[in-house]
């Protein structure tokens, strides 16, 4: 398992960069120019996209609802952070 860690972390980093790039494009189209507005949109993307996808995936798995809460909790944190950083960075 440890041998796969570098590939896993690299792939995750690339996925987060892609997500940030797309979020940046969307925020630019929306005219977001503040960290608070960016974080607000990050929350809305989490609520309308990330949370429902994670919930649906959880329904079809054998995982406990606690796993869904943990997974979507960290997704909420990074979308808030991405939104705030990208919204404040013009």
C-alpha positions in Angstrom: 0.0 0.0 0.0 2.8 2.4 0.8 4.3 1.9 -2.7 1.1 3.4 -4.2 1.1 6.5 -2.0 3.2 8.7 -4.3 0.9 7.9 -7.3 -2.2 8.4 -5.2 -1.1 11.8 -3.8 0.0 13.0 -7.2 -3.3 12.0 -8.8 -5.2 13.7 -6.0 -3.2 16.9 -6.4 -3.8 16.9 -10.1 -7.6 16.4 -9.5 -7.7 19.2 -7.0 -5.8 21.5 -9.4 -8.4 20.7 -12.1 -11.2 21.4 -9.7 -9.6 24.7 -8.7 -9.2 25.7 -12.3 -12.8 25.0 -13.2 -14.0 26.7 -10.0 -11.8 29.8 -11.0 -13.5 29.9 -14.5 -17.0 29.7 -12.9 -16.2 32.3 -10.3 -14.8 34.6 -13.0 -18.0 34.2 -15.1 -20.1 35.0 -12.0 -18.0 38.2 -11.4 -16.9 37.1 -7.9 -14.4 39.6 -6.4 -14.2 38.8 -2.7 -13.2 35.9 -0.5 -16.6 35.8 1.2 -18.4 35.6 -2.1 -16.0 32.9 -3.3 -16.5 30.9 -0.1 -20.3 31.3 -0.5 -20.2 29.9 -4.0 -17.9 27.1 -2.8 -20.6 26.2 -0.3 -23.3 26.2 -3.0 -21.2 24.0 -5.2 -20.6 21.6 -2.3 -24.3 21.6 -1.4 -25.6 21.2 -5.0 -22.9 19.0 -6.5 -20.4 17.4 -4.1 -22.7 16.4 -1.3 -25.4 14.8 -3.5 -22.8 12.8 -5.5 -21.2 11.6 -2.3 -24.6 10.8 -0.7 -25.6 8.8 -3.8 -22.3 6.9 -3.8 -22.8 6.2 -0.1 -26.3 4.8 -0.7 -24.9 2.2 -3.1 -21.9 1.2 -0.9 -21.8 -0.7 2.3 -20.3 2.2 4.2 -21.9 3.8 7.2 -23.4 7.2 7.0 -20.5 8.4 9.2 -18.2 7.8 6.2 -20.4 10.0 4.1 -20.3 12.8 6.8 -16.5 12.6 7.0 -16.0 12.6 3.2 -18.4 15.4 2.6 -17.0 17.3 5.6 -13.6 17.6 4.1 -15.0 18.3 0.7 -16.9 21.2 2.2 -13.7 22.5 3.8 -11.7 22.4 0.6 -14.4 24.0 -1.5 -14.9 26.8 1.0 -11.1 27.3 1.0 -10.8 27.2 -2.8 -13.7 29.5 -3.2 -12.3 32.0 -0.7 -8.8 32.0 -2.2 -10.0 32.2 -5.8 -12.7 34.8 -4.9 -10.2 37.0 -3.2 -7.5 36.6 -5.8 -8.3 38.8 -8.8 
